[in-house]
Amino acid sequence: MPSTADPGWWKKPQENRFPTLPAETWIHIFEIATYVPWALETETRDPFGVSAPLLPSEERDALSHSFVTKRALVLVCRQWRELALPIMYQIVTVRCLAGLQRLYRAMAVSPKSEGIVICTSVRRLHCTIDPEESSKYDWNRLAEIIGVLPNLAIFNIRARGMATHSRYEMSKSMVRALKLRGPSLRVLDWKLMDVTGMEDEYERDLLSYLPNLRILQISGDRPWSMMVAPCDLTPIYLPHLVSMSWAHNGRGSRLTSVDELPSLRSLEMVVRVETYMSDGIPPPNMCNSFTSLTLHHVYMPWDPSDYFLWKAYAAMPNLTQLVVWLRSWEAFPVEAKLPPGIEKLGLGREDRRPSENSVYRQLFEGLYTINAPKLKVVRFVGGDEWSDLPERSPKVLARLRELGPTRSFRVEGPNGKLLVDL
């Protein structure tokens, strides 16, 4: 009896072969999937670039989401783990004493080949300290970690809140470890306000070993102050430093008039401007070099009656860029007055809760009465609260479009796009 079966039933099914992507392509895909804007920026903090830096809280959230994705990638298979592990450890965040211990184990206990990959991959180390753990914090362990990161370019250390029970001080071993990173370190961000700062002698000693430093942010109470005249100090030469912070009362950077800073252009005031104090603003030679100024904790940065603030403006005659962080948009007034040379104005707010439509309308109305004859650009910095303006506040956007032609300056979102084109 003849068979009715398909004569090819016994043959091996044909396999569908998909093209194999090269490792470089997968790595590029992983980098795009886990990208956080400005997270690895080492050259500038200019908010008028292609995009503006995020607020610390927004960056923290973005880094957390990115890490979740990175961790998922390394768990897919062994090949993906090998490809994604360097990306996973490009940015390392340590938020508590337990986190510091876990990081140390990852570097010390991992297989030797994997441990080397981890150590050489770290480009940014971001530590957030809980002041309540001050008596237990192992600064020497942190110094050991820094000492084995040959490509470390960004070091951030900040306090979560203020110390209530005890104060703690940075250990000398940590300064020694940071010195070892002199060839690679580009950003030093030391913000331990109201907890502890870096003692003056430690700071100047450390900075003399960081010739490639671009961005310097230091603030915090200092347990001791040198009280040494600048003429008695050994000058520090930082040829590539472009941005620095300043705070009076011994809480900011201790760079002085004798230091050589040929590339310095940007200043960030981390406390209220108090020019009546001897260290209220940087020395004149620094002030003359600044073209960009960022202000925090200034309630009315355009108030003509604020004598000390305008004295600070006068001390910086070459300013063309001003960035102001307000507590809320309600603080922006009608007919705000800016220093005469300002061409770019950045506006950000610390309160990230959505505002009422009336507040946005008041903000735009006030913006177009601003007294700044050379102003070319106004950019809102920080998080993006503008992209959904057409759906959330169409009447406010319509009013902005009406106001646009009345002045010659541009009004942009954080990404540099015109708000009127939303």
Secondary structure by P-SEA (a helix, b strand, c coil): ccccccccccccccccccccccaaaaaaaaaaaacccccccccccccccccccccaaaaaaaaaaaaaaaaaaaaccaaaaaaaccccccbbbbccaaaaaaaaaaaccccaaaaaaaaaaccbbbbbbcccccccccaaaaaaaaaacccccbbbbbbccccccbbbbbcaaaaaaaaaacccccbbbbcccccccccaaaaaaaaaacccccbbbbbccccccccccccccccccccccccbbbbccccccccccccccccccbbbbccccccccccccccaaaaaaccbbbbccccccccccaaaaaaaaaacccccbbbbbbcccccccccccccccccbbbbbbcccccccaaaaaaaaaaaaacccccccbbbbcccccccccccccaaaaaaaaaacccccbbbbcccccccccc
